[in-house]
Amino acid sequence: MLAAVALAFVVIYIFHGHLLHWLNAPLPADKRKPITLSPLEPFTTSVMVSFYAALVVALPIIFWQVWSFLAPAFEERHQRSMSVLVGFAGALALAGLAFGYWIILPAAVHFLTNYDSAYFDIQVRASYYYSFASMLLLAVALAFEVPVFVLGLVRLRILSARRLRRGWRIGIFSMVVLGVLLPGVDPVSTTLSCVVLVSLYALSIGLASFLEPRWRGTATSETATDV
């Protein structure tokens, strides 16, 4: 995992100018060159942004390595299913990154850079903005892993589809709380986050209801074959 993050960091840092330009795009046209207030800030900010981006890029490998460490503790049929879920996790992380960049970040930036603008000379400091944008995108990418987490628990028989259906109110409440806790603070992005997370939770219930009988049927047939 460390090697994956380190390699991604080196590659991203070489091209970090493109990354900064990409992150500046949601800013208002007159603020797309954030200010710095210390001699070290340009360097430390570029390193910080490159590191956060490296974490996002290396996320699929991190998931794979975590599962590779845990896999020997589970039966082989569980290992096959969880390997598929790891691939699913990578796709969801990319979807979360895209949703955060094109939907949540622009809405949050527009709200924050225009709030009470009649009373403030609103400037954008580089370290604060890039830290906010990086943490928001990383948080949204991780939040999109809800279906993988839920399906993993169902596959390991810690949860069941029936239990998920019966406790849907608690699940929806948890998703709303998670949406509110994401770094975006404006009403528009927070509402969008909550709607998407609730939709992902509903998708998790649907997938669990569809896959659980097949997983249990496979387990039963394998047991009968062994006997």
C-alpha positions in Angstrom: 0.0 0.0 0.0 2.8 2.4 0.9 4.6 1.6 -2.4 1.4 2.3 -4.4 0.8 5.6 -2.6 4.5 6.6 -3.0 4.6 5.8 -6.7 1.3 7.6 -7.3 2.6 10.6 -5.4 5.8 10.8 -7.5 3.9 10.7 -10.8 1.2 13.1 -9.6 3.8 15.6 -8.2 5.6 15.7 -11.5 2.3 16.8 -13.1 0.9 18.7 -10.1 0.5 21.9 -12.1 -2.3 20.2 -14.1 -3.9 19.0 -10.9 -3.9 22.5 -9.4 -5.4 23.8 -12.6 -8.1 21.1 -12.5 -8.9 22.0 -8.9 -9.0 25.7 -9.7 -11.7 25.3 -12.3 -14.7 25.4 -9.9 -13.5 28.8 -8.5 -14.9 32.1 -9.8 -13.0 33.4 -12.8 -11.4 36.2 -10.9 -10.1 33.8 -8.1 -8.6 31.0 -10.1 -5.1 31.8 -8.9 -5.4 31.4 -5.1 -3.1 33.6 -2.9 -0.3 32.4 -0.6 0.8 34.2 2.5 4.2 32.6 3.3 7.4 31.6 1.5 6.8 27.9 2.2 3.1 27.8 1.4 3.4 27.1 -2.4 5.7 24.1 -1.8 3.8 22.6 1.1 0.5 23.1 -0.6 1.6 21.4 -3.7 3.0 18.5 -1.7 -0.3 18.2 0.3 -2.5 18.2 -2.8 -0.3 15.6 -4.5 -0.5 13.4 -1.4 -4.3 13.5 -1.2 -4.5 12.8 -5.0 -2.1 9.9 -4.5 -4.4 8.4 -1.8 -7.4 8.6 -4.2 -5.5 7.1 -7.1 -4.1 4.3 -4.9 -7.5 3.5 -3.3 -8.3 0.4 -5.4 -4.8 -1.1 -4.6 -5.3 -0.2 -0.9 -8.6 -2.0 -0.8 -7.1 -5.0 -2.6 -4.2 -5.2 -0.2 -6.5 -4.9 2.9 -8.6 -7.8 1.5 -5.5 -9.8 0.6 -4.5 -9.6 4.3 -7.9 -10.6 5.6 -8.7 -13.2 2.9 -7.0 -16.3 4.5 -9.4 -16.0 7.5 -12.4 -16.7 5.2 -13.6 -19.7 3.2 -12.7 -19.8 -0.5 -16.2 -19.0 -1.8 -16.1 -15.8 0.4 -12.8 -14.9 -1.1 -14.1 -15.1 -4.7 -17.1 -12.9 -3.9 -15.0 -10.3 -2.0 -12.6 -10.0 -4.8 -15.4 -8.9 -7.1 -16.5 -6.4 -4.4 -13.0 -5.0 -4.4 -13.3 -4.2 -8.1 -16.8 -2.8 -7.5 -15.2 -0.6 -4.8 -12.8 0.9 -7.3 -15.6 1.8 -9.7 -17.6 3.4 -6.9 -14.6 5.4 -5.8 -14.2 6.8 -9.3 -18.0 7.6 -9.4 -17.7 9.3 -6.0 -14.7 11.4 -7.2 -16.6 12.5 -10.3 -19.8 13.3 -8.4 -17.7 15.3 -5.8 -15.8 17.3 -8.5 -18.6 18.1 -10.9 -21.6 18.4 -8.5 -20.7 19.0 -4.9 -17.4 21.1 -5.1 -18.8 23.7 -7.6 -22.0 24.1 -5.5 -20.0 24.5 -2.3 -17.4 26.9 -3.8 -20.2 29.1 -5.3 -22.0 29.3 -2.0 -18.9 30.0 0.1 -17.2 32.5 -2.2 -20.4 34.6 -2.5 -21.7 34.4 1.0 -22.1 37.9 2.5 -19.9 39.2 -0.4 -21.4 42.7 0.2 -19.6 42.9 3.5 -16.3 41.0 2.9 -13.5 41.2 0.4 -13.5 37.5 -0.2 -10.1 36.1 -1.2 -9.2 32.4 -1.6 -6.0 31.2 0.2 -4.3 28.3 -1.6 -3.6 26.1 1.4 -7.1 26.4 2.8 -8.9 25.9 -0.5 -6.9 22.9 -1.7 -7.2 21.3 1.7 -10.9 21.8 1.6 -11.3 20.5 -2.0 -9.0 17.5 -1.4 -10.7 16.4 1.8 -14.2 16.9 0.2 -13.3 14.7 -2.8 -11.6 12.1 -0.7 -14.6 12.0 1.7 -17.1 11.7 -1.1 -15.1 8.9 -2.8 -15.1 7.0 0.5 -18.8 7.7 1.2 -19.6 6.0 -2.2 -18.2 2.8 -0.8 -21.4 2.2 1.3 -22.8 -0.5 -1.0 -19.5 -2.4 -0.9 -19.4 -2.2 2.9 -23.1 -3.4 3.2 -22.7 -6.2 0.6 -19.5 -7.4 2.3 -21.3 -7.7 5.6 -24.1 -9.6 3.9 -21.7 -11.9 2.2 -20.0 -12.7 5.5 -23.4 -13.3 7.0 -22.9 -10.5 9.6 -26.0 -8.8 8.1 -28.9 -10.2 6.1 -31.1 -8.6 3.4 -34.1 -9.2 5.6 -32.5 -7.3 8.4 -31.6 -4.4 6.1 -35.2 -4.2 4.8 -36.6 -4.2 8.3 -34.1 -1.5 9.5 -34.4 0.8 6.5 -35.4 3.8 8.6 -32.2 3.5 10.7 -30.2 3.1 7.5 -31.7 6.2 5.8 -31.1 8.2 9.0 -27.5 7.1 9.1 -27.0 8.1 5.4 -28.5 11.5 6.1 -26.1 12.0 9.0 -23.2 10.9 6.9 -24.2 13.4 4.1 -24.4 16.2 6.6 -20.9 15.4 8.0 -19.3 15.5 4.6 -17.1 18.6 4.1 -19.5 20.5 1.8 -21.4 22.9 4.1 -23.8 24.7 1.8 -27.5 23.5 1.7 -27.4 22.5 -2.0 -24.4 20.2 -1.9 -25.4 18.8 1.5 -28.9 17.9 0.1 -27.4 16.4 -3.0 -25.0 14.3 -0.9 -27.9 13.0 1.3 -30.0 12.1 -1.7 -27.1 10.2 -3.4 -26.2 8.4 -0.2 -29.8 7.3 0.5 -30.0 6.1 -3.1 -26.8 4.1 -2.7 -28.2 2.6 0.5 -31.4 1.6 -1.3 -29.2 0.1 -4.1 -27.3 -1.9 -1.4 -30.6 -3.3 -0.1 -31.7 -4.3 -3.6 -28.3 -5.9 -4.4 -28.3 -7.8 -1.1 -31.8 -9.1 -1.7 -30.8 -10.3 -5.2 -27.4 -11.8 -4.3 -27.9 -13.3 -0.9 -30.2 -16.2 -2.0 -27.6 -17.0 -4.7 -24.7 -16.9 -2.3 -26.5 -19.2 0.2 -27.5 -21.5 -2.7 -23.9 -21.8 -3.8 -22.8 -22.4 -0.2 -25.5 -25.2 0.2 -24.5 -26.9 -3.0 -20.8 -26.8 -2.1 -21.6 -28.3 1.3 -23.6 -31.1 -0.3 -20.8 -31.8 -2.7 -18.3 -32.1 0.1 -20.6 -34.5 2.0 
